[in-house]
């Protein structure tokens, strides 16, 4: 019987107590976007700080930012030779709208079958409590093989507007070997997964100006350029018929998929029929030579998110618009850099825009893509742990969306992130009737314990 077995027994014996802790945290309506919930967001931060202190963490603080506070603390009992892991999570949640679609009070946890229904049950109070429960069990068994630092923020659901300056000003406090980020999930209750790559984002607004004011298209059409047409032509030239992006040098730094990666992505349950059913489109489209799963998670994209120009009301108005605007976003993959993509878009527009209009481009937001090497120590320890708990090897999956904190930690702290969480695709994140599947929740606690055991090896 090892110390890790003792930790597992402790976790199993305390499942009821852990569930009550989860319910207690869920009952705090820490909705970061609502001003009326500001005190509740602080209350959730203080709840976590009290829990950390009870576990024996030191230097636990609820630190102010320009918005909601950040909770930090550390346990350094593993010694100087042990690795230090920065554990990240967020304690804020989404609003409950539309409230009429909930079948129970969003902030009064409701147990129905194997699921606990409440806002934040999965995203991500369930993941936070599961990891803290594993840490408690390991500390009880004197089996925690790594030093831990924690960073719990209260603004993830509103885009983490104050986290970047916090990271920059507290880099020494947060220094670590790598980050364990539990804000992720698995493919199904019987299929574990490790998300090892996230796409980045570069988001722009392009504005084209022609005449000084809207003109009568019958009187002036043909004599002056139409900003809406100019913008549409420029956008149309950004991609070819095979879905390949034509901005200069756009693919120069794109890391190609390996045969092993493509095999793993093919194991995911989302086949071509799934993509059609989920979207309701008559036919799928995208970059030639890739599956829909590869296009949506492992290849870069360019999309129009919105356009505005001229008359858009009911009926007709023969107007030649004075200006046109489009919002363009690009999902980036390793090793693309937002600043290089920005320069590429500017170079393209400089080449194609006619002298008959004026134009400008504004970068509205950006974040780096991230990729954790699959043969890295954290990834391999997680893989072995998940296989021990579930009895099947995990799928190495990519996520098509962006998690800015992962790129920021890479840039500002110089550390990679392991995404190891246990949410399920049907947990209704951000939607009514969010839930936490409790058998998976308890397996998650076991998996965290096994992860630290494998890390110790």
Secondary structure by P-SEA (a helix, b strand, c coil): ccaaaaaaaaaaaaaaaaaaaaaaaaacccccccccaaaaaaaaaaaaaaaaaaaccccccccccccbbbbbcccccccccbbbbbbbbbccccccccccccccccccccccccccccccccccaaaaaaaaaaaaaaaaaccccbbbbbbbbccccccccaaaaaaaaccccccccbbbbcccccccccbbbbbcbbbbbccbbbbbbcccccccccccccccccaaaaaaaaaaaccccccccccccccccbbbbcaaaaaaaaaccccaaaaaaaccccccccccccccccccccccccccccccccccccccccccccbbbbbbbbbbcccccaaaaaaaaaaaaaaccccccccccccccbbbbbbcccccaaaaaaaaaaaaaacbbbbbcccccccaaaaaaaacccbbbbbbbbbcccccccccbbbbaaaaaaaaaaaaaaaaaaaac
